[in-house]
Amino acid sequence: MKQKIQTHRMIRFTITAGLLSAASLSSAFAAQADDYSEAQAQETWREAIAHTEVPAEGCFYASYPGMVWNRIECAVAPHIPYTPRRGPISQTVGNGNDYAASVAGLMSRAVGSFPKVTGVTSETGALGANDYSLQLNSNFMVTAACKGKSGCLSWQQFVYSSGYAVAFMQYWLINYGTCPAGWFTYTPDCYMNSAAVAVPQEAITALETLKVSGAAKARGKDTMIMTVGTLAYTTTGKDSVVDLASDWSESEFNIIGDGNSSGATFNTGSSIKVKIAVTSGTTNAPTCASNAGTTGETNNLNLGSCTGTGGAEPYIKFTESN
């Protein structure tokens, strides 16, 4: 009889322990599901705010889950050039060796993001750890901004500088000669900056949550939107500076050195998936244009293959790794 009672107690203990273990597992799975749902909700917000019209010229911010832009004071962009490509195509990413999303007509917006990042634990730039730029760059263009000068090309960049903690647009007149008033000289080129918006310096481990949107409107304003986790920042400038809207047909996007033709060096084993989505008035897939990068800054990664996808938001996607 005593043995039967002990056996029943052991059975009850085993069942109770099993139920407690199942409850713990259920709670863990529920927590993981909640974390995943929240991460998905934040990414949906980042995508939505990157396409949300800014109410006026100037600098603004928005915070998750809100969709309203709040005006803030603008900052000053650094007086350094984020240079156009020079000389031969480099072997690693940058200085011409990059993909660009190319469309048959004109685009009015491009959004660059990093949907999958693996193995990235560190990055070093000219200013030290976590110093890099995100650049969304146009093709070299022939626009009215060149005022008919032979060999002149106009160019526009949407730049986030982690080292200087700002986001802004940089405009170029390549091979222009004597620069107009208000422009910096980078012989034989000229460049100038839009107003900047202060953005925190983000560690490289936050790369998946960073997104850059650039938009152009003829005879209106151009807009840069930068999302950082649950915050978004924006600055604007007049499209007439280099007339981006009149000849914007390709967009390069990547993480590279922070100006002055510098490089971003990633730890060995890094792999980054890059996505460039475009708005061009069609659902056609953009072309992966090879060796179409326009910036002179670089990183130490190697390009993989690239594919274009059509739909409501056409895009190209490729991987770079070391």
TIBA-728458 format. One line per field, with one value per residue (C-alpha): x, y, z; residue number from 1. Coordinates in nm, 4 decimals. Example, Ala and Ser with C-alpha at 12.3 -4.5 7.8 and 13.67 -1.06 7.14 Angstrom:
<pts>
u 1.2300|1.3670
v -0.4500|-0.1060
w 0.7800|0.7140
n 1|2
</pts>
This chain:
<pts>
u 0.0000|0.2843|0.4562|0.1340|0.1052|0.4679|0.4112|0.1042|0.3026|0.5790|0.3255|0.1628|0.5068|0.6016|0.2727|0.3024|0.6628|0.5594|0.2764|0.5053|0.7647|0.4990|0.3721|0.7253|0.7769|0.4403|0.5335|0.8695|0.7063|0.4471|0.7222|0.9109|0.5914|0.5320|0.8908|0.8550|0.5205|0.6670|0.9699|0.7401|0.5212|0.8254|0.9515|0.6053|0.6159|0.9645|0.8478|0.5359|0.7098|0.9765|0.6959|0.5127|0.5100|0.6855|0.4488|0.6942|1.0569|1.2874|1.3755|1.1334|1.1183|0.8587|0.8483|0.6924|0.4021|0.3073|0.2811|0.2997|0.6117|0.7191|0.9384|1.2850|1.5823|1.8115|2.1848|2.4906|2.6341|3.0096|3.2296|3.3740|3.3195|3.1454|3.3341|3.2309|3.4065|3.7529|3.9795|3.9497|3.6729|3.7833|3.7797|3.5678|3.2423|3.2522|3.4438|3.2218|3.2027|2.8420|2.4937|2.2383|1.8635|1.7990|1.4598|1.3577|1.2060|1.2519|1.2176|1.0685|1.1745|1.4210|1.4437|1.7555|1.7579|1.9383|1.6739|1.9200|2.2520|2.4542|2.7956|2.8490|3.0038|3.2308|3.3098|3.5842|3.6090|3.8386|3.7107|3.7224|3.4663|3.1118|3.2154|3.0498|2.8079|2.4865|2.4582|2.1653|2.3139|2.1722|2.3262|2.5511|2.3089|2.2937|2.0631|2.0047|2.2159|2.5299|2.4263|2.5357|2.9025|3.0718|3.1539|2.9634|2.7521|2.5220|2.4869|2.2911|2.3507|2.1305|2.3833|2.3757|2.7101|2.7425|3.0697|2.9195|2.5728|2.3739|2.1709|2.1676|2.1841|2.5062|2.4911|2.7646|2.8540|3.1269|3.3820|3.2125|3.5240|3.4980|3.2310|2.9189|2.8821|2.7937|2.9556|3.2711|3.5524|3.6804|3.8777|3.7499|3.4203|3.1866|2.9718|2.7327|2.5104|2.1477|2.0479|2.1233|1.9128|2.0802|2.0624|2.2255|2.5394|2.4238|2.6348|2.6903|2.4872|2.1729|2.2147|1.8942|1.6851|1.8405|1.6677|1.7238|1.4558|1.5231|1.2511|1.2528|0.9771|1.0241|0.9887|0.9411|1.1438|1.3652|1.3328|1.5600|1.4100|1.6309|1.4838|1.6721|1.4884|1.1701|1.2624|1.2620|1.4357|1.3977|1.5482|1.4549|1.6099|1.5030|1.5026|1.6356|1.9843|2.0830|1.7393|1.7374|1.3768|1.4568|1.7125|1.7026|1.7058|1.9458|2.0017|2.2985|2.2641|2.5217|2.7154|3.0623|3.3298|3.2356|3.3491|3.6791|3.6996|3.7452|3.6511|3.4359|3.6107|3.3920|3.4981|3.5649|3.2504|3.0188|2.7254|2.4803|2.1748|2.1054|1.7635|1.6894|1.3186|1.2113|0.9046|0.8934|0.5258|0.5354|0.5359|0.8209|1.1278|1.4258|1.7479|2.0562|2.3063|2.6599|2.9600|2.7101|2.8124|2.8779|3.0402|3.4153|3.3797|3.4243|3.3892|3.5867|3.3037|3.2596|2.9461|2.7317|2.4635|2.1749|1.8100|1.5309|1.1691|0.8562|0.5304|0.3700|0.7159|0.9751|1.3265|1.6663|1.8358|2.1913|2.4333|2.7818|3.0149|3.3735
v 0.0000|0.2365|0.1655|0.2510|0.5863|0.6701|0.5751|0.8019|1.0873|1.0418|1.0430|1.3633|1.5267|1.4290|1.5620|1.8868|1.9375|1.8707|2.1206|2.3850|2.3188|2.3473|2.6698|2.8132|2.7154|2.8644|3.1922|3.1975|3.1388|3.4076|3.6540|3.5727|3.6191|3.9567|4.0655|3.9594|4.1384|4.4563|4.4403|4.3946|4.6848|4.9113|4.8126|4.8797|5.2248|5.2958|5.2049|5.4204|5.7283|5.7073|5.7724|6.0378|6.3906|6.6582|6.9554|7.2369|7.3249|7.2837|7.0103|6.7782|6.4591|6.1901|5.9127|5.5660|5.4999|5.8577|5.9712|6.3468|6.5517|6.7924|7.0901|7.1128|7.3459|7.2604|7.1968|7.2688|6.9967|6.9283|7.1192|6.8029|6.6539|6.3197|6.2793|6.1554|5.8408|5.8848|5.6689|5.2918|5.0807|4.9563|4.5860|4.6227|4.8180|5.1865|5.4196|5.2998|4.9313|4.9167|4.8373|5.1080|5.0704|5.1904|5.2760|5.3431|5.6826|5.9052|5.8264|6.0600|5.8671|5.5992|5.4232|5.2396|4.9838|4.6787|4.4072|4.1418|4.1858|3.8918|3.8614|4.2385|4.3156|4.6115|4.8812|5.1415|5.4602|5.7603|5.8958|5.5604|5.2971|5.3319|5.6047|5.5591|5.7234|5.6007|5.7460|5.7406|5.8853|5.9886|5.9179|6.1824|6.4089|6.6719|6.9425|7.3165|7.3597|7.3257|7.6366|7.4760|7.4349|7.1678|6.8489|6.9586|6.7027|6.7620|6.5121|6.4843|6.2798|6.2059|6.1522|6.0321|6.0923|5.8865|6.0547|6.4041|6.2884|6.4666|6.3915|6.6288|6.6574|6.7355|6.8853|6.8746|7.0479|6.8242|6.9798|7.3176|7.5351|7.8594|7.7902|8.0050|8.2129|8.0015|7.6826|7.5139|7.4445|7.0906|7.1594|7.1295|7.0594|7.2550|7.1321|7.2699|7.1317|7.1620|7.2375|6.9360|6.7642|6.6282|6.2475|6.0412|5.8435|5.4858|5.1799|4.9471|4.6786|4.8916|4.8742|4.6790|4.9607|5.2362|5.3557|5.6492|5.7947|6.0571|6.2314|6.4981|6.7252|6.9457|7.3169|7.2152|7.0701|6.7644|6.5691|6.3384|6.1148|5.9120|5.6506|5.5330|5.2616|5.4278|5.7817|5.9565|6.2778|6.4874|6.7864|6.9556|7.1640|7.3246|7.0903|7.3747|7.3480|7.0734|6.9963|6.6355|6.5706|6.6408|6.3605|6.1142|5.7658|5.5653|5.5339|5.3893|5.3127|5.1722|5.2046|5.3392|5.5785|5.9060|6.1528|6.2549|5.9293|5.7335|5.3704|5.1781|4.8631|4.5764|4.2779|3.9530|3.7447|4.0402|3.9983|4.2768|4.2591|4.5914|4.6933|4.9938|5.0547|5.3096|5.5092|5.5745|5.5601|5.1930|4.8488|4.7315|4.5843|4.8208|4.7010|4.6147|4.8493|4.7149|4.9417|5.2256|5.3592|5.7317|5.7933|5.7900|5.6450|5.2684|4.9724|4.6461|4.4156|4.2261|4.2376|3.9296|3.8895|4.1354|4.0841|4.3252|4.2747|4.4487|4.5202|4.7942|4.8948|4.7834|4.7256|4.5696|4.3604|4.2335|4.1009|4.2221|4.0301|3.9518
w 0.0000|0.0962|-0.2368|-0.4307|-0.2492|-0.3334|-0.6966|-0.7193|-0.5633|-0.8190|-1.1027|-0.9690|-0.9316|-1.2871|-1.4281|-1.2289|-1.3396|-1.6988|-1.6782|-1.5270|-1.7992|-2.0714|-1.9164|-1.9135|-2.2767|-2.3679|-2.1966|-2.3739|-2.7136|-2.6403|-2.5479|-2.8677|-3.0692|-2.9008|-2.9745|-3.3382|-3.3740|-3.2266|-3.4553|-3.7546|-3.6439|-3.6133|-3.9587|-4.1066|-3.9443|-4.0808|-4.4299|-4.3989|-4.2562|-4.5281|-4.7809|-4.5770|-4.7210|-4.5169|-4.4609|-4.5435|-4.6044|-4.3051|-4.0566|-3.8753|-3.6710|-3.6016|-3.3419|-3.3527|-3.3827|-3.4776|-3.8384|-3.7740|-3.8551|-3.5777|-3.6666|-3.5116|-3.5581|-3.8483|-3.8058|-4.0229|-4.2462|-4.2262|-4.4707|-4.6272|-4.9740|-5.0224|-5.3449|-5.6884|-5.8131|-5.9622|-6.1771|-6.2242|-6.0691|-5.7244|-5.6394|-5.3266|-5.2995|-5.3900|-5.6230|-5.9087|-5.8156|-5.7011|-5.8267|-5.8975|-5.9440|-6.2993|-6.4534|-6.8134|-6.7339|-6.4291|-6.0611|-5.8035|-5.4926|-5.3843|-5.0482|-4.9356|-4.6536|-4.5162|-4.4727|-4.3493|-4.1693|-4.0343|-3.8744|-3.8429|-3.5038|-3.5778|-3.8331|-3.8431|-4.0476|-4.0696|-3.7355|-3.5533|-3.4557|-3.5938|-3.8366|-4.1751|-4.4133|-4.5687|-4.9167|-5.1568|-5.4758|-5.8115|-6.1493|-6.3022|-6.4872|-6.7607|-6.6261|-6.6468|-6.3315|-6.5461|-6.7424|-7.0680|-6.9672|-7.1801|-6.9875|-6.6779|-6.4906|-6.1958|-5.9109|-5.5860|-5.2716|-4.9703|-4.6895|-4.3297|-4.1587|-3.8426|-3.7469|-3.7641|-3.6476|-3.9202|-4.2321|-4.5301|-4.9082|-5.0907|-5.4412|-5.7066|-6.0306|-6.1739|-6.4129|-6.3704|-6.3360|-6.1385|-5.8775|-5.8340|-5.5198|-5.2168|-5.3501|-5.2161|-5.4601|-5.5165|-5.8321|-6.1013|-5.9256|-5.6994|-5.4111|-5.1515|-4.8749|-4.7800|-4.4234|-4.2056|-3.9431|-3.6299|-3.6096|-3.3321|-3.4117|-3.4514|-3.3718|-3.6655|-3.4873|-3.5481|-3.9257|-3.9930|-3.8448|-4.0587|-4.3756|-4.6122|-4.8370|-5.1027|-5.3028|-5.5737|-5.6983|-6.0048|-5.9271|-5.5642|-5.2800|-5.2495|-4.9254|-4.7297|-4.4607|-4.2270|-3.9937|-3.6864|-3.4920|-3.3632|-3.4738|-3.8120|-3.9165|-4.2303|-4.4082|-4.7344|-5.0116|-5.3381|-5.6385|-5.8531|-5.6952|-5.9423|-6.0962|-5.9723|-6.0770|-6.4442|-6.4984|-6.2045|-6.3559|-6.1332|-5.7582|-5.5725|-5.2001|-4.9604|-4.6363|-4.7064|-4.5767|-4.4112|-4.6773|-4.8384|-5.0418|-4.7166|-4.6495|-4.4027|-4.2772|-4.1507|-3.9425|-4.1296|-4.1704|-4.2352|-4.4742|-4.5621|-4.7870|-4.9593|-5.0973|-5.3179|-5.3790|-5.6411|-5.7373|-6.1107|-6.2053|-6.3135|-6.1506|-6.3738|-6.2083|-6.2084|-6.3695|-6.1649|-6.3325|-6.2760|-6.2127|-6.1826|-5.8437|-5.8418|-5.5021|-5.4360|-5.0833|-5.0335|-4.7973|-4.7730|-4.8823|-5.2099|-5.4228|-5.4830|-5.7471|-5.7873|-5.8803|-5.9728|-5.8662|-5.9931|-5.8118|-5.6076|-5.4831|-5.7426|-5.6081|-5.6578|-5.3917|-5.3571|-5.0954|-5.0089|-4.7777|-4.6841
n 1|2|3|4|5|6|7|8|9|10|11|12|13|14|15|16|17|18|19|20|21|22|23|24|25|26|27|28|29|30|31|32|33|34|35|36|37|38|39|40|41|42|43|44|45|46|47|48|49|50|51|52|53|54|55|56|57|58|59|60|61|62|63|64|65|66|67|68|69|70|71|72|73|74|75|76|77|78|79|80|81|82|83|84|85|86|87|88|89|90|91|92|93|94|95|96|97|98|99|100|101|102|103|104|105|106|107|108|109|110|111|112|113|114|115|116|117|118|119|120|121|122|123|124|125|126|127|128|129|130|131|132|133|134|135|136|137|138|139|140|141|142|143|144|145|146|147|148|149|150|151|152|153|154|155|156|157|158|159|160|161|162|163|164|165|166|167|168|169|170|171|172|173|174|175|176|177|178|179|180|181|182|183|184|185|186|187|188|189|190|191|192|193|194|195|196|197|198|199|200|201|202|203|204|205|206|207|208|209|210|211|212|213|214|215|216|217|218|219|220|221|222|223|224|225|226|227|228|229|230|231|232|233|234|235|236|237|238|239|240|241|242|243|244|245|246|247|248|249|250|251|252|253|254|255|256|257|258|259|260|261|262|263|264|265|266|267|268|269|270|271|272|273|274|275|276|277|278|279|280|281|282|283|284|285|286|287|288|289|290|291|292|293|294|295|296|297|298|299|300|301|302|303|304|305|306|307|308|309|310|311|312|313|314|315|316|317|318|319|320|321|322
</pts>
